[in-house]
Amino acid sequence: MINMNEQDLNKLFNKAKAEPVRFSFEETKNQFIQSSDAAIAAKKGGIGKLINLKSIIMFTLMSTIAIIAINFTNTSTVPTPDKANLVAFDRAETDSSSVIEETEKVIEEFYQVEIKKKVFVEPHEAKSPKEAEEIVLLTVLSREEVVKETKAITKSVQAIFADPYRLPKLTAKEVAENNKRKMKMAKQLAKFNNKYYSYIPSNTYKGVSMQSFYMQKTEVSNLEYRTFLFDLIIQNRKDDFLIAQPDQKMWTKEYPAGYNEPMELNYFSHPAYNNYPVVAISRAGAELYCKWLTIEAVKLFPKKTDKLNDVRIPTEWEWIMAAMGSDETKNFPWDGDSLTNEKGCYLANFNPAEGSSADGGMHTVAVSSYLANAFGLFCMSGNVAEMIYYSKGARVNPGTKGGSWNSLEKDLAIDGVDQWKGKIDPSINIGFRPVITYIMSTSSK
């Protein structure tokens, strides 16, 4: 299960206590290995049909969730809102089991990726029965190791942000790892690595001429923003840290009937959400991030950044120009006016009438989800509403563009209504994506 404190567990499982888990992980592992041996013996000259690795993993981890979901569904009546007549701010109630299921899925997928880094061969790829059994045992041990390491990391991050009014301390290992990540981020910016930044050529839109600039291909992720916050701790910048740290309680404050406790607990701390967009931060925090990244890139790579202008939040016109991909006739960042492709798959993360998970995510999704637009930019519509400024060249009139994971179809349009115009306080609907102007000639590009 996800890492919850005792109070949260009592709140969540008070209606499922009567149904105990019937098998421990150790018992399941032993039964799995025994069944593998039986299958191997039954088939001469081969290793037999081994149960897919995911079966043992998912059986043990998800059995409790299934029991909870059944009990909770049978004993509680959570009304499903009419999505067709819904406006974004009215989506207040969410089935708790759906949130738990989504959180568990994200975390389980993370575990699978991490285990594969340690175990390179699947049981069915083994060359002998003995090797197959060794792979199964190695997978079990690797999983235990991954889970243990992940829980330790999550607990450490949660502790860092447990007290919103103090500057915490980092371990020597955390400092070293953070410095390494900061170096990587600074280098990506200094070189304008095309895996992370897209070049947007100069253009004129509705009579407004704009200089060329670079835009980050994705929304700023939890890991990137956490690297920034940890560096503020390392530099002993307490005041800036207190301004910039996210308010994860917004997950339950903003939608009090939405049962987002698992998101509040895990979203900014669990490594499974590293590549999800940072949310619940203030506009001031985003500005500090941009300033920090500019300074660190120049400090670490002075020879490569002599022509680098400030990293900053884009203007409305810059964001629109980047979203259109040089095609002023577009209503969305993709071709056509449909929100689905020819296979019926959604092209953005929003709040469709079929259900909040119909597009692939009940809440946010990873920053590089869906297809990129003509400039290689991901999630320009949906996922999180992105901070912009309405007055070109001035840090005034804050707003957002693109809509969020909780927006309706009409709000995803490039010229859609800004539901969060003027908002500077934290929201789980809002993130950001920086831009950078670069002084260079066309020939030198």
C-alpha positions as CSV (number, residue, x, y, z in Angstrom):
1,M,0.0,0.0,0.0
2,I,1.0,3.6,-0.3
3,N,2.8,5.1,2.7
4,M,0.1,6.6,4.9
5,N,0.3,7.4,8.6
6,E,-1.9,5.6,11.1
7,Q,-4.5,8.2,11.2
8,D,-5.0,8.2,7.4
9,L,-5.1,4.4,7.4
10,N,-7.8,4.3,10.0
11,K,-9.8,6.9,8.1
12,L,-9.5,5.0,4.8
13,F,-9.9,1.4,5.9
14,N,-12.5,1.7,8.7
15,K,-15.0,-0.1,6.5
16,A,-12.7,-2.8,5.4
17,K,-11.2,-4.1,8.6
18,A,-13.3,-7.2,8.8
19,E,-11.7,-8.8,5.7
20,P,-8.1,-9.8,6.4
21,V,-5.4,-10.4,3.8
22,R,-5.3,-14.2,3.4
23,F,-1.7,-14.7,2.2
24,S,1.5,-12.9,3.1
25,F,4.0,-11.9,0.5
26,E,6.4,-14.7,1.7
27,E,3.6,-17.3,1.4
28,T,2.8,-16.1,-2.1
29,K,6.4,-16.2,-3.1
30,N,6.8,-19.8,-1.9
31,Q,3.6,-20.9,-3.7
32,F,4.8,-19.2,-6.9
33,I,8.1,-20.9,-6.8
34,Q,6.5,-24.3,-6.1
35,S,4.1,-23.8,-9.0
36,S,7.0,-22.9,-11.2
37,D,8.9,-26.1,-10.2
38,A,5.7,-28.1,-11.0
39,A,5.4,-26.5,-14.4
40,I,9.0,-27.2,-15.1
41,A,8.8,-30.8,-14.2
42,A,5.6,-31.3,-16.3
43,K,7.3,-30.2,-19.5
44,K,10.2,-32.3,-20.6
45,G,13.1,-30.6,-22.3
46,G,11.9,-27.1,-21.5
47,I,11.4,-24.7,-18.6
48,G,7.6,-24.9,-18.7
49,K,5.1,-22.2,-18.6
50,L,6.0,-19.8,-15.8
51,I,3.4,-17.4,-14.6
52,N,4.1,-13.9,-15.8
53,L,6.2,-11.9,-13.4
54,K,3.5,-9.3,-13.0
55,S,1.1,-12.0,-11.6
56,I,3.0,-12.6,-8.4
57,I,3.7,-8.9,-7.9
58,M,0.3,-7.6,-8.6
59,F,-1.5,-10.5,-6.6
60,T,0.3,-9.6,-3.4
61,L,0.2,-5.9,-3.7
62,M,-3.3,-5.5,-5.0
63,S,-5.2,-8.1,-3.0
64,T,-5.7,-5.7,-0.2
65,I,-6.8,-2.9,-2.5
66,A,-9.4,-5.2,-4.2
67,I,-10.9,-6.0,-0.8
68,I,-11.0,-2.4,0.2
69,A,-12.5,-1.3,-3.0
70,I,-15.3,-3.9,-2.8
71,N,-16.1,-3.2,0.8
72,F,-16.0,0.5,0.4
73,T,-18.2,0.4,-2.7
74,N,-20.8,-1.7,-1.0
75,T,-21.0,0.5,2.1
76,S,-20.7,4.0,0.7
77,T,-22.6,5.9,-1.9
78,V,-20.5,8.5,-3.7
79,P,-22.6,10.3,-6.3
80,T,-21.0,10.5,-9.8
81,P,-21.2,14.1,-11.2
82,D,-22.8,14.8,-14.5
83,K,-19.6,15.5,-16.6
84,A,-21.6,17.0,-19.5
85,N,-22.9,19.9,-17.4
86,L,-19.8,20.3,-15.3
87,V,-17.6,23.3,-14.9
88,A,-14.1,22.8,-13.8
89,F,-14.5,24.1,-10.2
90,D,-17.6,22.0,-9.5
91,R,-15.9,18.7,-9.7
92,A,-15.8,18.2,-6.0
93,E,-16.5,14.5,-5.3
94,T,-14.3,11.6,-6.4
95,D,-14.7,7.9,-5.6
96,S,-11.9,7.2,-3.1
97,S,-11.2,3.7,-4.5
98,S,-10.5,5.3,-7.9
99,V,-7.9,7.7,-6.4
100,I,-6.2,4.8,-4.5
101,E,-6.2,2.7,-7.6
102,E,-4.6,5.4,-9.7
103,T,-1.9,6.1,-7.1
104,E,-1.1,2.4,-6.7
105,K,-0.9,2.1,-10.5
106,V,1.6,4.9,-10.8
107,I,3.7,3.5,-7.9
108,E,3.6,0.0,-9.2
109,E,4.7,1.0,-12.7
110,F,7.6,2.8,-11.1
111,Y,8.6,-0.3,-9.2
112,Q,8.4,-2.4,-12.4
113,V,10.8,0.0,-14.2
114,E,13.3,0.0,-11.3
115,I,13.2,-3.8,-10.9
116,K,14.0,-4.2,-14.6
117,K,17.1,-2.1,-14.1
118,K,18.3,-4.7,-11.6
119,V,16.9,-7.9,-13.3
120,F,17.6,-7.9,-17.0
121,V,16.1,-11.3,-17.9
122,E,12.4,-12.4,-17.6
123,P,11.8,-15.9,-16.2
124,H,10.4,-17.1,-19.6
125,E,13.7,-16.1,-21.2
126,A,15.8,-18.4,-19.0
127,K,17.9,-21.1,-20.6
128,S,17.2,-23.7,-17.9
129,P,14.8,-24.5,-15.1
130,K,17.4,-23.7,-12.5
131,E,18.1,-20.3,-14.1
132,A,14.4,-19.5,-14.3
133,E,14.1,-20.2,-10.5
134,E,17.1,-18.0,-9.9
135,I,15.6,-15.2,-11.9
136,V,12.3,-15.5,-9.9
137,L,14.2,-15.3,-6.6
138,L,16.4,-12.4,-7.8
139,T,13.2,-10.6,-8.9
140,V,11.6,-11.0,-5.5
141,L,14.8,-9.8,-3.7
142,S,15.2,-6.9,-6.1
143,R,11.6,-5.9,-5.6
144,E,12.1,-5.9,-1.8
145,E,15.2,-3.8,-2.3
146,V,13.5,-1.3,-4.6
147,V,10.5,-0.9,-2.3
148,K,12.7,-0.5,0.8
149,E,14.9,2.2,-1.0
150,T,11.8,4.0,-2.3
151,K,10.1,4.1,1.0
152,A,13.3,5.5,2.6
153,I,13.5,8.3,-0.1
154,T,9.8,9.1,0.2
155,K,10.0,9.3,4.0
156,S,13.0,11.5,3.8
157,V,11.4,14.0,1.4
158,Q,8.2,14.0,3.5
159,A,10.2,14.9,6.6
160,I,11.9,17.8,4.8
161,F,8.6,19.4,4.0
162,A,6.8,18.4,7.2
163,D,7.4,21.7,8.9
164,P,6.6,24.6,6.5
165,Y,8.4,27.2,8.7
166,R,11.9,25.8,9.1
167,L,14.9,25.2,6.9
168,P,15.6,21.4,7.0
169,K,19.0,19.7,6.7
170,L,20.1,17.3,4.0
171,T,22.4,14.4,4.3
172,A,25.8,14.3,2.6
173,K,24.4,11.8,0.1
174,E,21.4,14.0,-0.6
175,V,23.6,17.0,-1.2
176,A,25.9,15.1,-3.6
177,E,23.0,13.7,-5.6
178,N,21.3,17.1,-5.8
179,N,24.5,18.8,-7.0
180,K,24.7,16.2,-9.7
181,R,21.2,16.8,-10.8
182,K,21.7,20.6,-10.7
183,M,24.8,20.3,-12.9
184,K,22.8,18.3,-15.4
185,M,20.0,20.8,-15.5
186,A,22.4,23.7,-15.9
187,K,24.3,22.0,-18.7
188,Q,21.0,21.3,-20.6
189,L,20.2,25.0,-20.5
190,A,23.7,26.2,-21.3
191,K,23.8,24.0,-24.4
192,F,20.1,24.4,-25.2
193,N,20.0,20.7,-25.5
194,N,17.3,20.0,-28.1
195,K,16.0,17.0,-26.0
196,Y,14.9,19.5,-23.4
197,Y,14.4,22.8,-25.2
198,S,12.7,23.8,-28.4
199,Y,13.7,26.7,-30.6
200,I,10.7,29.0,-31.5
201,P,11.6,31.3,-34.4
202,S,10.7,35.0,-34.5
203,N,7.2,35.8,-35.8
204,T,4.4,38.3,-35.8
205,Y,1.0,37.4,-34.4
206,K,-1.9,39.8,-34.5
207,G,0.4,42.7,-35.1
208,V,2.8,41.8,-32.2
209,S,6.3,41.0,-33.3
210,M,8.3,38.7,-31.1
211,Q,12.0,37.8,-31.0
212,S,12.9,34.1,-31.3
213,F,13.3,32.2,-28.0
214,Y,13.7,28.8,-26.5
215,M,11.0,27.0,-24.5
216,Q,11.3,24.0,-22.3
217,K,9.7,21.0,-24.1
218,T,7.9,19.9,-20.9
219,E,6.3,21.5,-17.9
220,V,8.7,21.8,-15.0
221,S,8.7,18.5,-13.2
222,N,8.6,17.6,-9.5
223,L,12.2,16.4,-9.7
224,E,13.4,19.6,-11.3
225,Y,11.6,21.8,-8.8
226,R,12.8,19.6,-5.9
227,T,16.4,20.0,-7.1
228,F,15.9,23.8,-6.9
229,L,14.4,23.6,-3.4
230,F,17.2,21.3,-2.2
231,D,19.7,23.7,-3.6
232,L,18.1,26.6,-1.7
233,I,18.6,24.4,1.5
234,I,22.2,23.8,0.6
235,Q,22.8,27.5,0.0
236,N,21.0,28.3,3.3
237,R,18.4,30.5,1.6
238,K,15.7,30.0,4.2
239,D,13.5,32.9,3.1
240,D,13.4,31.8,-0.5
241,F,12.8,28.2,0.5
242,L,9.8,29.2,2.6
243,I,8.4,31.2,-0.4
244,A,9.1,28.5,-3.0
245,Q,8.1,25.2,-1.3
246,P,4.9,23.7,-2.5
247,D,1.7,23.5,-0.4
248,Q,0.7,19.9,-0.9
249,K,-2.3,20.4,1.3
250,M,-3.8,22.1,-1.7
251,W,-4.7,18.6,-2.9
252,T,-7.3,18.4,-0.2
253,K,-8.0,22.1,0.3
254,E,-8.9,22.8,-3.3
255,Y,-11.1,19.8,-3.7
256,P,-12.2,18.9,-0.1
257,A,-14.7,16.2,-1.2
258,G,-12.4,14.7,-3.8
259,Y,-10.5,12.3,-1.5
260,N,-7.1,13.4,-2.6
261,E,-5.2,12.4,0.6
262,P,-3.1,9.8,-1.4
263,M,-2.0,12.6,-3.7
264,E,-1.3,15.0,-0.9
265,L,0.9,12.4,0.7
266,N,2.8,11.1,-2.3
267,Y,2.7,13.5,-5.2
268,F,5.7,15.6,-4.4
269,S,7.6,13.1,-2.3
270,H,7.3,9.6,-4.0
271,P,9.9,9.0,-6.8
272,A,7.1,7.6,-8.9
273,Y,5.9,11.2,-9.5
274,N,9.4,12.6,-10.3
275,N,8.4,13.3,-13.9
276,Y,5.0,14.7,-13.2
277,P,4.4,18.5,-13.4
278,V,5.0,20.4,-10.2
279,V,1.8,22.0,-8.8
280,A,0.7,23.7,-5.7
281,I,3.4,26.3,-5.9
282,S,3.0,30.1,-5.9
283,R,3.8,32.4,-8.8
284,A,6.6,33.8,-6.6
285,G,8.0,30.3,-6.2
286,A,8.0,29.8,-10.0
287,E,9.8,33.1,-10.5
288,L,12.5,32.1,-8.0
289,Y,13.0,28.9,-9.8
290,C,13.6,30.8,-13.1
291,K,16.0,33.2,-11.5
292,W,17.8,30.3,-9.7
293,L,18.2,28.3,-13.0
294,T,19.6,31.3,-14.8
295,I,22.2,32.1,-12.1
296,E,23.3,28.5,-11.7
297,A,23.7,27.9,-15.4
298,V,25.9,31.1,-15.7
299,K,27.8,30.1,-12.6
300,L,28.6,26.6,-13.7
301,F,29.0,27.2,-17.5
302,P,30.2,30.8,-17.9
303,K,31.7,30.4,-21.3
304,K,28.6,28.9,-22.8
305,T,26.1,31.4,-21.3
306,D,27.6,34.8,-22.2
307,K,24.6,35.4,-24.5
308,L,22.0,33.9,-22.3
309,N,19.1,36.1,-21.2
310,D,17.0,35.3,-18.1
311,V,15.0,32.2,-17.8
312,R,11.4,33.4,-17.2
313,I,7.7,32.8,-17.4
314,P,6.5,33.4,-21.0
315,T,4.2,36.2,-22.2
316,E,0.8,35.3,-23.5
317,W,1.9,35.9,-27.1
318,E,5.0,33.8,-26.7
319,W,3.0,30.9,-25.3
320,I,0.4,31.2,-28.1
321,M,3.1,31.3,-30.8
322,A,4.8,28.2,-29.4
323,A,1.5,26.3,-29.0
324,M,0.4,27.0,-32.6
325,G,3.6,25.7,-34.1
326,S,3.7,28.6,-36.6
327,D,0.2,27.8,-37.9
328,E,-2.1,30.7,-36.9
329,T,-5.2,28.7,-38.0
330,K,-5.0,26.1,-35.3
331,N,-7.5,26.0,-32.4
332,F,-5.4,23.4,-30.5
333,P,-1.7,22.6,-30.4
334,W,-2.4,19.7,-32.8
335,D,-4.0,19.5,-36.2
336,G,-7.8,19.6,-36.5
337,D,-10.5,20.4,-33.9
338,S,-10.9,16.9,-32.5
339,L,-9.6,16.0,-29.1
340,T,-9.0,12.4,-30.2
341,N,-6.9,10.8,-33.0
342,E,-8.1,8.4,-35.7
343,K,-8.0,5.6,-33.1
344,G,-10.2,7.4,-30.7
345,C,-7.3,8.1,-28.2
346,Y,-7.3,11.5,-26.4
347,L,-4.6,14.0,-27.4
348,A,-4.5,15.8,-24.0
349,N,-5.1,15.3,-20.3
350,F,-8.3,17.1,-19.3
351,N,-11.8,16.3,-17.8
352,P,-13.7,14.5,-20.6
353,A,-17.4,13.8,-20.4
354,E,-16.8,10.0,-20.4
355,G,-15.0,10.2,-17.1
356,S,-11.9,11.8,-15.6
357,S,-9.7,8.8,-16.4
358,A,-10.9,8.3,-20.0
359,D,-8.0,10.4,-21.3
360,G,-5.3,8.3,-19.4
361,G,-5.2,10.1,-16.1
362,M,-7.6,11.0,-13.3
363,H,-5.2,13.8,-12.2
364,T,-1.9,14.9,-13.8
365,V,0.2,12.7,-16.0
366,A,3.9,12.6,-16.8
367,V,5.2,15.7,-18.5
368,S,6.1,14.0,-21.7
369,S,2.8,12.3,-22.2
370,Y,0.8,12.4,-25.5
371,L,2.2,13.6,-28.8
372,A,4.4,16.7,-29.0
373,N,3.3,19.6,-31.2
374,A,5.0,20.9,-34.3
375,F,7.7,22.5,-32.1
376,G,8.3,19.4,-30.0
377,L,6.4,20.7,-27.0
378,F,4.5,18.3,-24.8
379,C,1.1,18.9,-23.1
380,M,0.6,22.5,-24.3
381,S,-3.1,21.8,-23.7
382,G,-4.2,20.1,-20.5
383,N,-2.3,18.5,-17.7
384,V,-1.5,21.7,-15.9
385,A,-2.5,25.3,-16.8
386,E,0.7,27.1,-17.5
387,M,1.7,30.4,-16.0
388,I,2.0,33.3,-18.4
389,Y,1.9,37.2,-18.3
390,Y,-0.6,39.1,-20.3
391,S,1.5,42.3,-20.8
392,K,4.4,41.7,-23.1
393,G,7.7,42.5,-21.5
394,A,6.3,43.4,-18.1
395,R,5.9,41.2,-15.0
396,V,2.3,42.2,-14.5
397,N,-1.2,40.8,-15.2
398,P,-0.6,37.1,-14.3
399,G,-2.6,34.4,-16.0
400,T,-2.5,30.9,-17.4
401,K,-2.9,29.2,-20.8
402,G,-3.8,25.7,-22.0
403,G,-6.2,24.5,-19.3
404,S,-5.5,21.7,-16.7
405,W,-6.3,18.1,-16.0
406,N,-9.6,19.3,-14.6
407,S,-10.6,21.6,-17.5
408,L,-13.3,21.0,-20.0
409,E,-12.8,20.7,-23.7
410,K,-13.6,24.3,-24.5
411,D,-10.8,25.5,-22.1
412,L,-8.1,23.5,-23.9
413,A,-8.2,25.7,-27.0
414,I,-5.2,28.0,-27.6
415,D,-7.5,31.0,-27.1
416,G,-9.6,29.3,-24.4
417,V,-10.9,31.1,-21.4
418,D,-8.4,31.5,-18.6
419,Q,-10.0,30.1,-15.4
420,W,-7.1,31.2,-13.3
421,K,-6.5,34.7,-14.6
422,G,-4.9,36.9,-11.9
423,K,-4.2,33.9,-9.6
424,I,-0.7,34.0,-7.9
425,D,-1.4,31.6,-5.0
426,P,-0.8,27.8,-5.2
427,S,-3.2,25.6,-7.1
428,I,-3.0,21.9,-8.0
429,N,-4.3,22.9,-11.4
430,I,-1.4,25.2,-12.2
431,G,2.3,24.6,-13.2
432,F,4.7,26.4,-15.4
433,R,7.1,26.0,-18.4
434,P,10.0,28.6,-18.8
435,V,11.2,30.4,-21.9
436,I,14.6,31.9,-22.6
437,T,15.6,34.5,-25.2
438,Y,19.1,34.0,-26.7
439,I,21.2,36.7,-28.3
440,M,22.6,35.0,-31.4
441,S,22.7,35.6,-35.2
442,T,20.9,33.3,-37.6
443,S,24.1,32.1,-39.1
444,S,25.5,31.1,-35.7
445,K,22.5,28.9,-34.8
